[in-house]
Amino acid sequence: MILSPPLDLFMATGNAPPSLQRHFGLMQATALNITMVVGAGVFVTIPLMLAHLPGPLAMLGWAFAGILIFLDGMVWSELGAALPGSGGSYLYLLESYGRNSWGRLMAFLFVWQFLLSGPLEMASGLIALSQFAAAIHPDFAQWNEAHTWKMPIMAGSDFSCTFSPSRGLAFVLGLLLVILLYRRVEWLGKLTMTFWLGVVGAIGWILIEGLPRVDFNRAFDLKTTEWPGGMTFAQGLGQAMILAIYSYLGYYNICHVGDEVRDPGKNIPRSILLCTLAIITLFLLVHLALTGVVSWREIPVKSPEVDSYSLSAEFMRRLNGEWAAVVMTLFLVWSCFGAAFAGLLGYSRIPYGAAKQGHFFQSLAAVHPQLKIPHRSLLLVCMMTLFWSFFDLTWVITALITTRILEQFLGQIVGLFLLRARQPLLQRPYRIPLYPWPCLLAAAGWLFVYLSAGWFFILLGLGTMTAGCLVFLAWSAWCKEWPFASPPNSHVQEMPWGPH
């Protein structure tokens, strides 16, 4: 989805404070996961997926990406049930690789790649906001297009900057977000769910209006001659899966608050797997409802205009007229603004928390003396988000997914193998069935997606990881920490769980 903002992202608290209550049951945990996934991303990605796979074949992107996140959800489930603390990937990488050795590197690399992928994810919300705003009325769309200027950065690719009135609006709203976030956390939390109601209303409206009117001949219209060839199909499927995974992001968010879940050994795995099944079904239905009313042949899939095409607005225009298209667009603009708000609120705590525990640069652990917010971390994430908001949406989505694959998703799969080998006595309330095959299939799926992204993004992922390793070594040498410390770092507290 566009932003899957983690609630209560105290990644970095190490030991959970004794005051935390386990108030998430199965239904609440599942609802939290689904709440974090369901966003405006599905409306942005469907036209882009159709540009890579024609007609009904685009639905394979949702299906294959759904299989991948279900398999990956098993990895999250075993780790979350065995290590039910706050922090998600940060915690799992730290523990599985060794908290006083390689785990320090992996935790650092997770936060390092996040400083690129996190702002990219939130910038995608601002970019989508600008595209929805441009489609609010045909006259404004024409005026916006006439005053749009693209600055290519790399020839023969989508790597370019876009300057337009709608992008300017998104930038101004991004600055407004920074101002809003410079408020006390208690006040901020009251707004998060209010913003989310916009996208819930949009999805519900589309399903209620669209599903009874679906024309299956229109939705599944594809001639035999239009089927892509082998390599073309594989590349298109990989690109479509990247876009679908972007919309699915957040299916694991209950892991960020694992120490607030009742009976985490059962409820964390169940909530993740129920969430994945629910969102796969939901997004396939949204895709069917939209393309069953608006033919995919009417979408400018072969034109650069597909990046700014609002399928949801055209859907409402067909069924209810211009007023409905305007209302739908306002719903989506509101939800994008809210998603960016909630995402920046949660994501700004990640570098802060890691720094507070001694696993990232100490300067980012600063807290504003009056407002009690991590203002340096917040400003860093916000400024990078505003910078990326001028880039093309497809490029931003692909970059954020590929930079996470190596350090986070593949890193966790390897970490699960290491944890089983190093701590065989650790209590595992949930064990992956048919282990290790689901892990190997998930790893193969992530590698397929990564290699489908194209050479630039492959190098971006490798370059991010390599640069992170070099910076980590320099930082560790300066601080005399592992691998340059003797004895190993001892000031980081151990986790309250271990072999039983």
DAKA-V556019 format. One record per backbone hydrogen bond with DSSP energy under -1.0 kcal/mol. NH is the residue of the N-H (numbers start at 1). CO is the residue of the C=O. E is the energy in kcal/mol with one decimal. If there is no record, write none. Layout:
nh;co;e
NH;CO;E
NH;CO;E
This chain:
nh;co;e
3;1;-1.2
10;8;-2.4
11;9;-1.1
13;10;-2.2
15;13;-1.1
20;17;-1.8
23;21;-1.5
24;260;-2.0
29;25;-2.6
30;26;-2.5
31;27;-2.6
32;28;-2.3
33;29;-2.1
34;30;-2.5
35;31;-2.7
36;32;-1.9
37;33;-1.2
38;34;-2.7
44;40;-1.1
45;41;-2.4
46;42;-1.3
49;45;-2.8
50;46;-2.1
52;49;-1.1
53;49;-2.5
57;54;-1.6
58;55;-1.6
59;56;-1.5
60;57;-1.7
61;58;-1.3
63;59;-2.1
64;60;-3.2
65;61;-2.0
66;62;-1.9
67;63;-2.1
68;64;-2.1
69;65;-2.6
70;66;-1.9
71;67;-2.3
72;68;-2.8
73;69;-2.2
74;70;-1.1
75;71;-1.0
76;72;-2.3
77;73;-2.3
78;74;-2.3
79;75;-2.2
80;76;-3.1
81;77;-2.3
82;78;-2.0
83;79;-2.5
85;83;-2.3
88;255;-1.2
90;87;-1.4
92;88;-2.4
93;89;-2.8
94;90;-1.6
95;91;-2.5
96;92;-2.7
97;93;-1.7
101;98;-1.8
103;98;-2.1
104;101;-1.4
106;102;-2.5
107;103;-2.6
108;104;-2.2
109;105;-2.9
110;106;-2.1
111;107;-1.9
112;108;-2.7
113;109;-2.9
114;110;-1.7
115;111;-1.6
116;113;-1.2
117;113;-3.2
118;114;-2.8
120;116;-1.6
121;117;-2.4
122;118;-2.1
123;119;-2.7
124;120;-1.8
126;122;-1.4
127;123;-2.8
128;124;-2.5
129;125;-2.2
130;126;-2.1
131;127;-2.0
132;128;-2.8
133;129;-2.6
134;130;-2.0
136;133;-1.5
141;137;-2.5
142;138;-2.2
143;139;-2.2
144;140;-3.0
145;141;-2.3
146;142;-2.2
147;143;-1.0
148;145;-1.3
149;163;-2.8
151;161;-3.1
153;159;-2.6
154;159;-1.5
157;154;-1.1
160;158;-1.4
161;151;-2.2
162;390;-3.5
163;149;-2.8
168;164;-2.4
169;165;-2.2
170;166;-2.1
171;167;-2.3
172;168;-2.3
173;169;-2.5
174;170;-2.1
175;171;-2.1
176;172;-2.1
177;173;-1.9
178;174;-1.7
179;175;-1.9
180;176;-2.7
181;177;-2.7
183;181;-1.3
188;184;-1.7
189;185;-2.4
191;188;-1.7
195;191;-1.9
196;192;-1.6
197;193;-1.4
198;195;-1.5
200;196;-1.6
201;197;-2.3
202;198;-1.8
203;199;-2.6
204;200;-2.5
205;201;-2.3
206;202;-2.1
207;203;-2.4
208;204;-2.4
209;205;-2.4
210;206;-3.2
211;207;-1.7
213;210;-1.3
214;211;-1.2
215;292;-1.7
219;215;-2.6
220;216;-2.3
221;218;-1.1
226;223;-1.5
227;224;-1.3
233;229;-3.2
234;230;-2.4
235;231;-2.6
236;232;-2.5
237;233;-3.0
238;234;-2.3
239;235;-2.3
240;236;-2.6
241;237;-2.5
242;238;-1.9
243;239;-1.8
244;240;-2.3
245;241;-3.1
246;242;-2.0
247;243;-1.4
248;244;-1.9
249;245;-1.3
253;250;-1.7
255;252;-2.2
256;253;-1.7
257;254;-1.3
258;85;-1.1
260;257;-2.0
261;258;-1.3
262;24;-2.5
266;263;-1.7
267;263;-2.6
268;264;-1.6
270;266;-1.9
271;267;-2.3
272;268;-2.0
273;269;-2.4
274;270;-2.6
275;271;-2.0
276;272;-2.3
277;273;-1.9
278;274;-2.3
279;275;-2.7
280;276;-2.0
281;277;-1.8
282;278;-2.5
283;279;-2.6
284;280;-1.8
285;281;-2.0
286;282;-2.3
287;283;-2.4
288;284;-2.4
289;285;-2.8
290;286;-2.3
291;287;-2.5
292;288;-1.5
293;290;-1.0
294;290;-2.8
298;295;-1.7
299;296;-1.1
301;299;-3.0
303;300;-1.5
306;303;-2.0
307;304;-1.5
308;305;-1.3
314;310;-1.9
315;311;-2.4
316;312;-2.1
317;313;-2.3
318;314;-2.1
319;315;-1.6
320;316;-3.0
321;317;-1.0
325;321;-1.4
326;322;-2.2
327;323;-2.4
328;324;-2.7
329;325;-2.2
330;326;-2.3
331;327;-2.4
332;328;-2.2
333;329;-2.7
334;330;-2.5
335;331;-2.3
336;332;-2.5
337;333;-2.2
338;334;-2.4
339;335;-2.7
340;336;-2.3
341;337;-2.0
342;338;-2.8
343;339;-2.7
344;340;-2.5
345;341;-1.9
346;342;-2.3
347;343;-3.4
348;344;-1.6
349;346;-1.4
350;347;-1.4
353;349;-2.7
354;350;-2.4
355;351;-2.3
356;352;-2.2
357;353;-1.5
358;355;-1.3
359;354;-2.8
364;361;-1.6
365;362;-2.0
368;373;-3.2
372;368;-1.8
375;373;-2.1
378;374;-2.5
379;375;-2.5
380;376;-2.3
381;377;-2.3
382;378;-2.6
383;379;-2.7
384;380;-1.9
385;381;-1.9
386;382;-2.4
387;383;-1.9
388;384;-2.2
389;385;-1.0
390;387;-1.1
391;388;-1.9
392;160;-1.1
396;392;-2.3
397;393;-2.8
398;394;-2.4
399;395;-2.5
400;396;-2.3
401;397;-2.0
402;398;-2.4
403;399;-1.9
405;401;-1.3
408;404;-2.2
409;404;-1.4
410;405;-3.2
412;408;-2.2
413;409;-1.5
414;410;-2.3
415;411;-2.1
416;412;-2.2
417;413;-1.6
418;414;-2.2
419;415;-2.7
420;416;-2.2
421;417;-1.9
422;418;-3.0
423;419;-2.5
426;423;-1.5
435;432;-1.3
437;434;-2.0
440;436;-2.4
441;437;-2.8
442;438;-2.4
443;439;-2.5
444;440;-2.4
445;441;-2.4
446;442;-2.6
447;443;-2.3
448;444;-2.2
449;445;-2.3
450;446;-2.6
451;447;-2.8
452;448;-1.6
458;454;-2.1
459;455;-2.5
460;456;-1.9
461;457;-2.4
462;458;-2.3
463;459;-3.2
464;460;-2.5
465;461;-1.9
466;462;-2.7
467;463;-2.8
468;464;-2.1
469;465;-2.2
470;466;-2.2
471;467;-2.5
472;468;-2.5
473;469;-2.3
474;470;-2.3
475;471;-2.8
476;472;-3.0
477;473;-2.4
478;474;-2.1
479;475;-2.3
481;476;-2.4
484;481;-3.0
500;425;-1.1
